Amino acid sequence: MAVKWSELTTDQLYGILKLRTDVFFLEQRIDETELDFRDSEPTAEHYWIADDAGIAAYLRTLLDEAPEHRDARRVVGRVVVRADRRGNGLAQQLMTAVIERHGGEPLMLHAQEYIAPLYARYGFEPFGEVYQEAGIPHRSMYRAATSRSPRKISPRPRAGTAASRRTGSAVTRPSMRDCRSASRMIRMSSP
């Protein structure tokens, strides 16, 4: 779903902010400003997935006046997944929704370094040096505009799950304490 600030209900806003503060402040202990006034910009878009327990995953896109890198004005950020839903492919679903909506324009994001391979699967390429943001190593990443639809990406099975036992996979997932990245979509608005 892509929703503007003015379209968010009080309950949706509360759920989004609770998820972001639970993960970024409590788990990751990030002490930088989370509420940066960019959420309410007219061009900001909010994407999320909810389940019976509330908001399970979230990200936002912002549209900068001037590109930060090359020609990318649209920036993906605040990618977050609730602890009990990590490893279920929710961040991938949200990224797919963004690419389907904005894949025809250049995009960029600032990824925690270890999760950069997830974004690379969506065509994002790292640029510049690794840098510290909120005490966590990050990479800036750029994705050129394309007219192709994103390929379907299946979530990898978690270690110890029935799926990983069937495939013999020893996949391990980083905890959200180290990750800011990223049921059903509640609603998808059209562009």
Backbone as ProteinMPNN parsed JSONL, in Angstrom:
{"seq_chain_A": "MAVKWSELTTDQLYGILKLRTDVFFLEQRIDETELDFRDSEPTAEHYWIADDAGIAAYLRTLLDEAPEHRDARRVVGRVVVRADRRGNGLAQQLMTAVIERHGGEPLMLHAQEYIAPLYARYGFEPFGEVYQEAGIPHRSMYRAATSRSPRKISPRPRAGTAASRRTGSAVTRPSMRDCRSASRMIRMSSP", "coords_chain_A": {"N_chain_A": [[0.836, -1.166, 0.0], [0.477, 2.22, -0.683], [0.398, 5.109, 0.935], [-0.439, 8.443, 1.634], [0.532, 10.89, 4.107], [-1.706, 12.405, 5.016], [-3.722, 10.599, 4.621], [-3.47, 8.604, 6.445], [-4.856, 6.829, 9.182], [-5.485, 7.517, 12.655], [-4.975, 5.205, 14.188], [-3.417, 3.691, 12.384], [-1.184, 5.376, 12.071], [-0.262, 5.421, 14.741], [0.421, 2.674, 15.046], [2.473, 2.412, 13.121], [4.407, 4.252, 14.082], [4.88, 3.128, 16.595], [6.013, 0.63, 15.906], [8.355, 1.513, 14.579], [9.683, 2.933, 16.667], [9.909, 0.906, 18.605], [11.709, -0.845, 17.358], [13.894, 0.772, 16.326], [14.643, 2.467, 18.501], [14.382, 0.952, 20.977], [15.328, -1.745, 20.396], [17.615, -1.398, 18.658], [18.824, 0.722, 19.809], [19.186, 3.283, 18.786], [19.957, 6.6, 18.92], [19.352, 8.854, 17.54], [17.34, 11.405, 15.985], [14.165, 10.247, 15.29], [11.64, 11.037, 14.435], [11.44, 13.052, 11.945], [10.061, 15.021, 10.624], [9.759, 14.546, 7.945], [8.009, 12.558, 7.313], [5.488, 13.682, 7.007], [5.552, 15.118, 4.679], [4.144, 16.204, 1.568], [4.775, 14.523, -0.619], [5.712, 12.22, 0.488], [5.451, 8.717, 0.946], [3.841, 6.029, 2.545], [4.265, 2.684, 3.296], [2.984, -0.42, 4.347], [2.544, -3.553, 6.063], [0.085, -5.303, 7.704], [-0.986, -7.385, 10.416], [-2.87, -9.561, 12.592], [-1.772, -8.729, 14.987], [-1.069, -6.137, 14.615], [0.839, -3.507, 13.017], [3.135, -5.048, 11.006], [5.286, -4.762, 9.278], [7.09, -2.128, 7.662], [7.823, 0.647, 5.511], [9.038, 3.745, 4.12], [8.822, 6.109, 1.434], [10.552, 8.912, 0.196], [10.577, 12.016, -1.56], [13.075, 13.811, -2.769], [14.012, 17.237, -3.34], [16.304, 17.767, -4.817], [18.538, 15.469, -6.393], [20.332, 13.146, -4.389], [22.256, 11.417, -5.228], [23.499, 10.82, -8.413], [20.76, 10.724, -10.507], [18.736, 10.165, -8.742], [15.975, 10.957, -7.029], [13.959, 9.912, -5.477], [13.79, 8.339, -2.376], [14.156, 5.425, -0.523], [13.339, 4.405, 2.727], [13.543, 3.854, 6.337], [12.983, 1.142, 6.667], [11.519, -1.558, 8.214], [10.835, -4.409, 10.249], [8.687, -6.196, 12.359], [9.779, -8.035, 15.229], [8.713, -10.695, 15.597], [7.948, -11.374, 13.048], [10.052, -11.418, 11.346], [12.025, -12.74, 8.702], [9.983, -13.723, 7.208], [9.644, -12.663, 4.717], [8.482, -10.152, 4.515], [9.664, -7.579, 4.266], [10.599, -7.856, 1.702], [8.186, -8.018, 0.293], [7.255, -5.425, 0.648], [9.311, -3.963, -0.615], [8.987, -4.918, -3.221], [6.486, -3.805, -3.805], [7.163, -1.079, -3.823], [8.982, -1.006, -5.98], [7.306, -1.851, -8.051], [5.623, 0.334, -8.176], [7.347, 2.564, -8.443], [9.492, 1.826, -10.043], [10.124, 2.773, -12.545], [11.558, 5.032, -12.208], [14.653, 6.478, -11.04], [16.048, 5.227, -7.986], [17.113, 5.468, -4.559], [18.763, 4.387, -1.525], [19.748, 4.075, 1.927], [21.427, 1.612, 3.253], [21.747, -0.674, 5.989], [24.856, -2.134, 6.329], [25.157, -5.018, 6.333], [22.732, -5.909, 5.316], [22.592, -5.114, 2.748], [22.8, -6.98, 0.552], [20.135, -7.891, 0.252], [18.808, -5.686, -0.896], [20.284, -5.481, -3.204], [19.271, -7.564, -4.68], [17.098, -6.403, -5.762], [18.065, -4.769, -7.669], [19.554, -2.627, -6.71], [22.624, -0.933, -6.395], [25.667, -0.7, -4.618], [27.343, 2.354, -3.696], [30.085, 4.553, -3.106], [31.851, 4.8, 0.072], [31.696, 2.62, 2.965], [29.912, 3.838, 5.729], [29.279, 5.288, 8.966], [26.132, 5.449, 10.422], [24.071, 6.508, 12.852], [25.644, 4.971, 14.507], [25.857, 2.534, 13.227], [27.166, 0.502, 10.646], [26.726, 1.52, 7.311], [25.695, 1.434, 3.829], [25.381, 3.384, 0.965], [23.035, 3.081, -1.656], [22.092, 2.687, -5.072], [19.593, 2.597, -7.581], [18.993, 2.279, -10.911], [16.556, 3.669, -13.157], [14.063, 1.59, -14.575], [12.112, -0.203, -16.957], [11.24, -2.675, -16.525], [9.335, -5.126, -14.711], [9.697, -6.067, -11.276], [11.448, -9.089, -10.533], [10.012, -12.032, -9.179], [10.737, -12.692, -5.876], [11.53, -15.168, -3.691], [11.166, -15.675, -0.197], [13.953, -16.634, 1.802], [14.337, -19.739, 3.518], [14.136, -19.869, 7.095], [16.671, -20.783, 9.427], [16.276, -23.866, 11.081], [13.58, -24.086, 10.597], [10.715, -25.81, 9.221], [10.849, -25.588, 6.444], [13.578, -25.058, 6.019], [14.664, -27.414, 6.948], [13.664, -29.218, 5.071], [14.992, -28.384, 2.765], [17.561, -28.526, 3.541], [18.856, -26.273, 4.193], [20.975, -23.97, 5.829], [20.366, -21.443, 6.61], [20.782, -18.393, 8.237], [19.38, -15.663, 9.925], [19.988, -12.234, 10.468], [19.522, -10.539, 13.591], [16.95, -8.118, 14.38], [17.976, -6.279, 15.993], [20.33, -5.642, 14.935], [19.501, -4.821, 12.54], [17.662, -2.647, 10.436], [16.075, -3.112, 8.458], [13.887, -4.274, 6.421], [0.629, -12.979, 6.092], [-0.577, -9.922, 4.996], [-1.166, -7.519, 2.47], [-2.784, -4.583, 3.348], [-4.051, -2.64, 1.861], [-3.691, -1.422, -1.391], [-2.992, 1.437, -2.968], [-3.613, 3.0, -6.103], [-1.337, 4.591, -8.454]], "CA_chain_A": [[0.0, 0.0, 0.0], [1.17, 3.511, -0.689], [-0.541, 6.044, 1.525], [0.103, 9.743, 2.026], [0.363, 11.254, 5.512], [-3.066, 12.864, 5.286], [-4.636, 9.468, 4.488], [-3.273, 7.671, 7.558], [-5.742, 6.963, 10.331], [-4.757, 7.627, 13.921], [-4.513, 3.869, 14.559], [-2.313, 3.317, 11.492], [-0.032, 6.19, 12.448], [0.239, 4.92, 16.02], [1.061, 1.383, 14.805], [3.727, 2.646, 12.397], [5.374, 4.89, 14.983], [5.23, 2.163, 17.632], [6.959, -0.324, 15.328], [9.635, 2.186, 14.345], [10.367, 3.227, 17.927], [10.278, -0.365, 19.238], [12.901, -1.414, 16.72], [15.032, 1.677, 16.218], [15.086, 2.962, 19.806], [14.521, -0.071, 22.007], [16.2, -2.846, 19.982], [18.891, -0.973, 18.093], [19.34, 1.791, 20.669], [19.556, 4.439, 17.976], [19.581, 7.777, 19.693], [19.167, 9.995, 16.659], [15.946, 11.784, 15.793], [13.37, 9.355, 14.45], [10.572, 11.825, 13.834], [12.218, 14.09, 11.273], [9.116, 15.867, 9.904], [9.669, 14.171, 6.538], [6.844, 11.672, 7.149], [4.289, 14.437, 6.651], [5.706, 15.824, 3.402], [3.088, 15.799, 0.626], [5.217, 13.475, -1.547], [6.106, 11.013, 1.241], [4.523, 7.591, 0.85], [4.005, 5.068, 3.63], [3.894, 1.325, 2.905], [3.066, -1.327, 5.477], [1.806, -4.812, 6.1], [-0.473, -5.506, 9.039], [-1.576, -8.677, 10.741], [-3.749, -9.451, 13.755], [-1.052, -8.088, 16.091], [-0.814, -4.734, 14.281], [1.75, -3.258, 11.902], [4.192, -6.064, 11.035], [6.425, -4.286, 8.497], [6.853, -0.758, 7.206], [8.868, 1.484, 4.927], [8.525, 4.979, 3.525], [9.608, 6.716, 0.368], [10.577, 10.374, 0.192], [10.978, 12.591, -2.836], [13.939, 14.963, -2.513], [13.995, 18.273, -4.382], [17.49, 17.545, -5.653], [19.059, 14.115, -6.179], [21.5, 12.977, -3.521], [23.239, 10.685, -6.036], [23.09, 10.761, -9.813], [19.454, 11.325, -10.781], [17.749, 9.565, -7.834], [15.313, 11.858, -6.085], [13.123, 9.137, -4.559], [14.623, 7.634, -1.392], [13.485, 4.418, 0.297], [13.929, 4.417, 4.058], [12.827, 3.405, 7.535], [12.524, -0.234, 6.449], [11.495, -2.198, 9.529], [9.945, -5.564, 10.392], [8.488, -6.587, 13.753], [10.632, -9.174, 15.59], [8.078, -11.992, 15.415], [7.64, -11.605, 11.633], [11.279, -11.401, 10.548], [12.281, -13.976, 7.98], [8.777, -14.119, 6.484], [9.604, -12.017, 3.409], [7.658, -8.948, 4.519], [10.428, -6.466, 3.688], [10.619, -8.109, 0.263], [6.884, -7.634, -0.252], [7.202, -3.961, 0.606], [10.22, -3.505, -1.671], [8.339, -5.225, -4.495], [5.443, -2.794, -4.014], [7.829, 0.178, -4.198], [9.532, -1.157, -7.331], [6.177, -1.868, -8.989], [5.072, 1.691, -8.263], [8.343, 3.582, -8.787], [10.629, 1.238, -10.737], [10.417, 3.541, -13.744], [12.374, 6.197, -11.858], [15.814, 6.073, -10.24], [15.803, 5.152, -6.553], [18.282, 5.226, -3.713], [18.512, 4.101, -0.123], [20.909, 3.934, 2.807], [21.204, 0.289, 3.84], [22.717, -1.216, 6.923], [25.798, -2.834, 5.456], [24.962, -6.453, 6.206], [21.481, -6.223, 4.62], [22.705, -4.623, 1.372], [22.48, -8.005, -0.452], [18.682, -7.929, -0.001], [18.478, -4.612, -1.831], [20.943, -5.802, -4.477], [18.361, -8.454, -5.4], [16.126, -5.528, -6.417], [18.768, -3.932, -8.627], [20.304, -1.547, -6.08], [24.068, -1.134, -6.409], [26.323, 0.169, -3.636], [28.291, 3.363, -4.156], [30.763, 5.225, -2.001], [32.444, 4.007, 1.145], [30.867, 2.293, 4.124], [29.939, 4.941, 6.69], [28.505, 5.078, 10.191], [24.92, 6.232, 10.613], [23.503, 6.086, 14.131], [26.526, 3.962, 15.087], [25.713, 1.273, 12.5], [27.744, 0.617, 9.304], [25.756, 1.652, 6.218], [26.115, 1.632, 2.442], [24.414, 4.043, 0.093], [22.759, 2.223, -2.802], [21.387, 3.357, -6.159], [18.934, 1.726, -8.563], [18.623, 3.017, -12.11], [15.182, 3.49, -13.625], [13.888, 0.482, -15.489], [10.711, -0.427, -17.312], [10.912, -4.066, -16.195], [8.737, -5.432, -13.416], [10.65, -6.816, -10.461], [11.258, -10.536, -10.552], [9.488, -12.548, -7.923], [11.799, -13.152, -4.991], [10.98, -15.973, -2.611], [11.952, -15.561, 1.021], [14.797, -17.779, 2.128], [13.847, -20.379, 4.742], [14.877, -19.604, 8.32], [17.313, -21.943, 10.015], [15.463, -24.538, 12.077], [12.174, -24.186, 10.218], [10.415, -26.986, 8.4], [11.343, -25.335, 5.084], [15.033, -25.204, 5.957], [14.978, -28.832, 7.114], [13.374, -29.888, 3.797], [15.986, -28.03, 1.761], [18.899, -28.68, 4.09], [19.444, -24.939, 4.292], [21.454, -23.523, 7.14], [20.231, -19.995, 6.547], [20.572, -17.673, 9.49], [18.939, -14.29, 9.712], [20.443, -11.321, 11.504], [18.446, -10.03, 14.436], [16.586, -6.752, 14.061], [18.836, -5.416, 16.789], [21.365, -5.219, 14.005], [18.901, -4.551, 11.235], [16.516, -1.752, 10.368], [15.339, -3.454, 7.265], [12.672, -5.136, 6.393], [0.062, -11.664, 6.265], [-1.228, -9.468, 3.78], [-1.211, -6.076, 2.286], [-4.133, -4.182, 3.684], [-4.646, -1.914, 0.747], [-2.694, -0.851, -2.3], [-3.621, 2.482, -3.773], [-3.003, 3.103, -7.418], [-0.645, 5.867, -8.608]], "C_chain_A": [[0.881, 1.229, 0.0], [0.169, 4.551, -0.232], [0.192, 7.327, 1.897], [-0.215, 9.991, 3.503], [-1.089, 11.59, 5.84], [-4.096, 11.739, 5.206], [-4.509, 8.463, 5.635], [-4.31, 7.911, 8.649], [-4.88, 7.098, 11.581], [-4.199, 6.271, 14.338], [-3.347, 3.407, 13.679], [-1.043, 4.08, 11.87], [0.577, 5.692, 13.75], [0.987, 3.6, 15.821], [2.402, 1.524, 14.109], [4.776, 3.22, 13.333], [5.795, 3.947, 16.107], [6.247, 1.163, 17.104], [8.325, 0.323, 15.146], [10.369, 2.466, 15.649], [10.754, 1.945, 18.66], [11.575, -0.911, 18.664], [14.081, -0.449, 16.78], [15.54, 2.153, 17.57], [15.351, 1.836, 20.8], [15.473, -1.193, 21.607], [17.581, -2.368, 19.551], [19.566, 0.133, 18.896], [19.879, 2.979, 19.873], [19.053, 5.676, 18.695], [19.481, 9.032, 18.833], [17.676, 10.235, 16.449], [15.243, 10.843, 14.825], [12.28, 10.137, 13.728], [11.197, 13.09, 13.248], [11.367, 15.069, 10.461], [9.007, 15.518, 8.423], [8.477, 13.261, 6.279], [5.621, 12.418, 6.623], [4.429, 15.244, 5.365], [4.66, 15.322, 2.403], [3.486, 14.666, -0.323], [5.676, 12.207, -0.832], [5.019, 9.957, 1.093], [4.872, 6.579, 1.934], [3.448, 3.729, 3.168], [3.954, 0.46, 4.163], [2.254, -2.575, 5.23], [1.346, -4.978, 7.539], [-0.955, -6.939, 9.185], [-2.433, -8.485, 11.989], [-3.091, -8.739, 14.934], [-0.725, -6.621, 15.796], [0.086, -4.598, 13.065], [2.931, -4.23, 12.028], [5.443, -5.613, 10.293], [6.063, -2.931, 7.903], [8.075, -0.259, 6.441], [8.214, 2.749, 4.393], [9.394, 5.343, 2.342], [9.46, 8.226, 0.486], [10.994, 10.835, -1.189], [11.759, 13.868, -2.537], [13.843, 15.968, -3.654], [15.148, 18.086, -5.352], [18.013, 16.137, -5.383], [20.271, 14.132, -5.251], [22.623, 12.279, -4.284], [22.671, 10.522, -7.437], [21.761, 11.462, -9.997], [18.356, 10.818, -9.847], [17.224, 10.588, -6.836], [14.456, 11.094, -5.084], [14.018, 8.261, -3.692], [13.746, 6.691, -0.574], [14.143, 4.432, 1.67], [12.998, 3.888, 5.126], [12.247, 2.002, 7.352], [12.637, -0.983, 7.778], [10.476, -3.332, 9.538], [9.884, -5.936, 11.871], [9.232, -7.896, 14.038], [9.987, -10.525, 15.291], [7.748, -12.32, 13.963], [8.885, -11.577, 10.75], [11.522, -12.76, 9.912], [11.082, -14.472, 7.191], [8.648, -13.428, 5.13], [8.797, -10.727, 3.358], [8.388, -7.745, 3.93], [10.498, -6.624, 2.17], [9.291, -7.725, -0.378], [6.774, -6.114, -0.37], [8.107, -3.406, -0.49], [9.624, -3.775, -3.052], [7.264, -4.19, -4.807], [6.049, -1.456, -4.438], [8.346, 0.104, -5.627], [8.398, -1.182, -8.364], [5.63, -0.462, -9.207], [6.074, 2.693, -8.821], [9.56, 3.039, -9.538], [11.03, 1.973, -12.0], [11.194, 4.814, -13.463], [13.567, 5.715, -11.035], [15.485, 6.155, -8.752], [17.127, 5.058, -5.803], [17.835, 4.923, -2.305], [19.834, 4.045, 0.614], [20.683, 2.657, 3.603], [22.215, -0.004, 4.931], [23.568, -2.189, 6.113], [25.479, -4.317, 5.275], [23.701, -6.817, 5.419], [21.51, -5.749, 3.161], [22.417, -5.709, 0.324], [20.977, -8.144, -0.74], [18.321, -6.896, -1.052], [19.13, -4.841, -3.194], [20.056, -6.717, -5.317], [17.277, -7.668, -6.131], [16.799, -4.535, -7.361], [19.507, -2.751, -8.037], [21.787, -1.912, -6.072], [24.715, -0.183, -5.419], [27.221, 1.198, -4.32], [28.896, 4.039, -2.934], [31.292, 4.238, -0.972], [31.394, 3.647, 2.191], [31.01, 3.446, 5.111], [29.083, 4.575, 7.896], [27.297, 6.008, 10.198], [24.263, 5.671, 11.861], [24.326, 4.952, 14.741], [26.49, 2.618, 14.392], [26.317, 1.451, 11.108], [26.657, 0.574, 8.221], [26.466, 1.751, 4.873], [25.013, 2.394, 1.737], [24.255, 3.165, -1.14], [21.858, 2.954, -3.787], [20.782, 2.304, -7.074], [18.494, 2.59, -9.732], [17.171, 2.737, -12.468], [15.137, 2.334, -14.611], [12.406, 0.337, -15.813], [10.283, -1.846, -16.979], [10.233, -4.164, -14.845], [9.761, -6.201, -12.596], [10.381, -8.306, -10.57], [10.752, -10.965, -9.186], [10.65, -13.106, -7.113], [11.153, -13.901, -3.843], [11.815, -15.775, -1.369], [12.774, -16.808, 1.244], [14.268, -18.408, 3.407], [14.738, -20.025, 5.923], [15.5, -20.891, 8.812], [16.386, -22.543, 11.059], [13.996, -24.641, 11.732], [11.976, -25.437, 9.383], [10.967, -26.801, 6.988], [12.844, -25.525, 5.017], [15.43, -26.662, 6.153], [14.733, -29.588, 5.818], [14.472, -29.626, 2.782], [17.406, -28.238, 2.255], [19.593, -27.344, 4.261], [19.876, -24.641, 5.713], [21.4, -22.009, 7.188], [20.057, -19.433, 7.947], [20.212, -16.253, 9.144], [19.528, -13.424, 10.81], [19.263, -10.856, 12.34], [18.145, -8.596, 14.053], [17.38, -5.772, 14.913], [19.945, -4.859, 15.912], [20.801, -4.745, 12.681], [17.725, -3.605, 11.322], [15.67, -2.114, 9.164], [14.11, -4.295, 7.587], [13.249, -6.259, 6.324], [-0.303, -11.092, 4.922], [-1.093, -7.976, 3.679], [-2.632, -5.657, 2.604], [-4.811, -3.482, 2.515], [-3.518, -1.375, -0.125], [-3.406, 0.208, -3.126], [-2.92, 2.568, -5.109], [-2.354, 4.474, -7.557], [-1.543, 6.967, -9.119]], "O_chain_A": [[1.933, 1.243, 0.639], [-0.799, 4.842, -0.935], [1.309, 7.289, 2.412], [-1.118, 9.374, 4.068], [-1.633, 11.109, 6.835], [-5.224, 11.903, 5.671], [-5.347, 7.572, 5.777], [-4.606, 9.054, 8.998], [-3.681, 6.82, 11.551], [-3.059, 6.194, 14.798], [-2.399, 2.8, 14.175], [0.036, 3.496, 11.975], [1.796, 5.556, 13.855], [2.075, 3.423, 16.37], [3.362, 0.839, 14.461], [5.906, 2.734, 13.376], [6.951, 3.968, 16.528], [7.238, 0.875, 17.775], [9.343, -0.259, 15.52], [11.578, 2.25, 15.722], [11.817, 1.892, 19.278], [12.439, -1.384, 19.403], [15.159, -0.824, 17.24], [16.751, 2.236, 17.773], [16.425, 1.775, 21.398], [16.344, -1.563, 22.395], [18.597, -2.876, 20.026], [20.739, 0.438, 18.684], [20.883, 3.592, 20.236], [17.874, 5.783, 19.033], [19.521, 10.148, 19.352], [16.855, 9.356, 16.711], [15.674, 10.667, 13.686], [12.031, 9.917, 12.542], [11.448, 14.064, 13.958], [11.907, 15.861, 9.689], [8.225, 16.146, 7.709], [7.982, 13.193, 5.154], [4.816, 11.855, 5.882], [3.513, 15.982, 5.0], [4.329, 14.136, 2.4], [2.62, 13.923, -0.785], [5.997, 11.216, -1.489], [3.826, 10.262, 1.112], [6.043, 6.311, 2.204], [2.31, 3.642, 2.709], [4.882, 0.596, 4.96], [1.413, -2.647, 4.334], [2.127, -4.813, 8.476], [-1.286, -7.609, 8.207], [-2.691, -7.35, 12.392], [-3.788, -8.199, 15.793], [-0.158, -5.936, 16.648], [0.098, -5.464, 12.19], [3.638, -4.23, 13.036], [6.548, -6.034, 10.636], [4.893, -2.627, 7.672], [9.203, -0.684, 6.69], [6.995, 2.816, 4.236], [10.553, 4.938, 2.256], [8.396, 8.743, 0.826], [11.69, 10.117, -1.906], [11.191, 14.873, -2.11], [13.618, 15.588, -4.804], [14.983, 18.23, -6.563], [17.937, 15.662, -4.25], [21.118, 15.021, -5.327], [23.801, 12.518, -4.019], [21.516, 10.136, -7.619], [21.629, 12.647, -9.688], [17.173, 11.015, -10.122], [17.933, 11.021, -5.927], [14.243, 11.564, -3.966], [14.883, 7.541, -4.191], [12.731, 7.097, -0.008], [15.369, 4.467, 1.769], [11.849, 3.529, 4.872], [11.149, 1.712, 7.827], [13.705, -1.036, 8.387], [9.411, -3.242, 8.929], [10.91, -5.985, 12.549], [9.303, -8.768, 13.171], [10.66, -11.418, 14.776], [7.311, -13.433, 13.672], [8.778, -11.699, 9.53], [11.256, -13.799, 10.516], [11.15, -15.531, 6.567], [7.631, -13.596, 4.456], [8.46, -10.254, 2.273], [7.796, -6.973, 3.176], [10.461, -5.635, 1.438], [9.272, -7.165, -1.475], [6.266, -5.59, -1.362], [7.72, -2.486, -1.211], [9.747, -2.945, -3.952], [7.144, -3.746, -5.948], [5.511, -0.778, -5.313], [8.171, 1.045, -6.402], [8.527, -0.591, -9.437], [5.22, -0.119, -10.316], [5.7, 3.579, -9.589], [10.566, 3.739, -9.654], [12.153, 1.816, -12.479], [11.463, 5.593, -14.377], [13.499, 4.661, -10.403], [14.743, 7.034, -8.314], [18.136, 4.619, -6.356], [16.688, 5.165, -1.931], [20.902, 3.976, 0.005], [19.853, 2.618, 4.511], [23.386, 0.362, 4.826], [23.05, -2.968, 5.313], [25.53, -4.818, 4.152], [23.609, -7.93, 4.901], [20.548, -5.965, 2.423], [21.836, -5.392, -0.714], [20.594, -8.48, -1.861], [17.601, -7.204, -2.002], [18.583, -4.438, -4.221], [20.092, -6.648, -6.545], [16.613, -8.202, -7.019], [16.173, -3.571, -7.801], [20.043, -1.935, -8.787], [22.158, -3.049, -5.781], [24.37, 0.998, -5.37], [27.784, 0.941, -5.385], [28.286, 4.085, -1.865], [31.192, 3.021, -1.129], [30.345, 4.284, 2.287], [32.107, 3.969, 5.305], [28.264, 3.658, 7.836], [27.435, 7.216, 10.002], [23.935, 4.486, 11.915], [23.78, 4.074, 15.41], [27.038, 1.645, 14.911], [26.023, 2.443, 10.441], [25.789, -0.298, 8.227], [27.644, 2.096, 4.782], [23.835, 2.078, 1.899], [25.225, 2.573, -1.615], [20.984, 3.73, -3.401], [21.378, 1.253, -7.313], [17.712, 3.525, -9.561], [16.628, 1.689, -12.12], [16.07, 2.132, -15.388], [11.551, 0.72, -15.015], [9.112, -2.195, -17.126], [10.518, -3.38, -13.94], [10.6, -6.908, -13.153], [9.233, -8.735, -10.685], [11.037, -10.329, -8.171], [11.447, -13.898, -7.615], [10.333, -13.348, -3.11], [13.042, -15.712, -1.453], [12.343, -17.913, 0.913], [13.799, -17.695, 4.295], [15.953, -19.894, 5.773], [14.931, -21.969, 8.64], [15.774, -21.813, 11.839], [13.228, -25.227, 12.496], [12.933, -26.043, 8.901], [11.493, -27.745, 6.399], [13.344, -26.099, 4.05], [16.428, -27.108, 5.586], [15.491, -30.497, 5.482], [14.851, -30.52, 2.025], [18.355, -28.139, 1.477], [20.808, -27.3, 4.455], [19.208, -25.021, 6.674], [22.291, -21.366, 7.744], [19.271, -19.949, 8.741], [20.704, -15.707, 8.157], [19.564, -13.838, 11.969], [18.135, -10.789, 11.851], [18.989, -7.922, 13.463], [17.454, -4.584, 14.601], [20.43, -3.748, 16.125], [21.546, -4.317, 11.8], [16.875, -3.753, 12.2], [14.654, -1.473, 8.895], [13.599, -4.769, 8.602], [12.583, -7.294, 6.279], [-0.314, -11.759, 3.887], [-0.929, -7.27, 4.674], [-3.584, -6.309, 2.174], [-5.987, -3.706, 2.226], [-2.496, -0.92, 0.39], [-4.318, -0.1, -3.893], [-1.739, 2.235, -5.216], [-2.751, 5.42, -6.876], [-1.093, 8.099, -9.298]]}, "name": "protein", "num_of_chains": 1, "seq": "MAVKWSELTTDQLYGILKLRTDVFFLEQRIDETELDFRDSEPTAEHYWIADDAGIAAYLRTLLDEAPEHRDARRVVGRVVVRADRRGNGLAQQLMTAVIERHGGEPLMLHAQEYIAPLYARYGFEPFGEVYQEAGIPHRSMYRAATSRSPRKISPRPRAGTAASRRTGSAVTRPSMRDCRSASRMIRMSSP"}
